[in-house]
Amino acid sequence: MADTSDIRTPAQIEADIKRRREVLADTLDEIGVRVHPKTIVGDAKAKVVSNIDHTLGRAYVSVNKAVTDVKAQFVDEEGAPRLERVLPVALVAVGLVGLLALGTRRRKG
């Protein structure tokens, strides 16, 4: 005796073909959107912006850490300046500015 559960009617076959055509049409539409030049350019722009944002974020964190580390060298936990560290740096800065001023004055004179 033949198993009749695997036998499909012509209407079932046509409905299956129709569903498969619709799925194929949707897939082709999606592929068309993905390979469209505007989509490719838009995706590339979004990726570049994301990479720039990520790079800028990492740079900000690095700079912020460096500033915090430098600040910790010159300011104590309470926010008061550490004179034993500030004064030598200030003296060196004043000396450099003075040397630059003398060098500029000698070239002009």
N, C-alpha and C positions, 0 to 999 in steps of 0.2 A: 504494500500500500504506500502511496506517495505522500510525503509530508506537505500539507497545503499551507502551512504557516509561512513558508518562504516564497509563496507565489503572490506576485503583486498584480494589481489590475492596471490596465493602461492609464487610468485616471491617477493612480498613485505614482506611477512612473512619470507622468507628465508633471505632476505637482512637485516631485523630487527634482526634476530637471529645471523647473521654474525657480525653486529655492536655490539651487546651485548656481543658476545664472545670476540671480540677485546678489548672492554672496560674491561671485566673481566680479560683477559690476562694481560692487562696493570696494572690493580689493583693488581693482584697477583705478577707481576714483582716488583712493587713498595713495596709491603709488604715484598717480599724476600730481597730486598735491605735494608729495614729498620731493619729487624731482623737479618741480617747477622752480625756475631761477629765483623768483622772489622768496620762496620758502628757503632755498639753500642760502641765499644772502642773509635773510633774517636769522636763520639758525647760526650762521657764522658770526654775525654781529652780536647776537646774544652770548655766544661763547667767548668772544673777545671781551665784551663788557664784564662778563663773569670773571674772567681771568684777571682783568685789570682791577676789579673790585677786590678780588682775593689778594692780589699782589699789594694793593694799597693798604688793605687791612693788615697784612703781615708787616708792611713797612711801618705803619702807624704804631703797631704793638712794639716793634723793635725800637723805634725812636722814643716812644713813651718809656720803655724800660731803661734806655740809655740816659734819658733826662732824669728819671727817678734815681738811678744809680749815682749820677753826678751830683744831683741835689743832696743825696744822702751823705756825700763826702763833705759838703759845706754847711749843712744844716742838721742840727740834732733832732731827736724824736719829738721835742717840744716846739720845734720851729725856730729856735734861736740859732743865729749864725755861729759856726765854729771858727772863732777868730784865729786859732792856731793854724787853720788851713786857708782861711780867706785872705789874711794879711799877706802871706808870701805870694799868692797868686795875684793879688792886687798890685803888689810892688813890681812883680815881673811885667804885668800889663802896662803899668805906668812907665817902666823902663823902656819897653818896646816902643811905646807911643813916642817917648822922648827921642829915642834913636831915629825913628822914622822922621820925626819933625826936623831933627838936625840934618839928616841926609837930604831931605827936601830943601832945606834952607841953603845948604852948601851948593847944591846943583843950580839953584836959582841965582845965587850970589856970585 
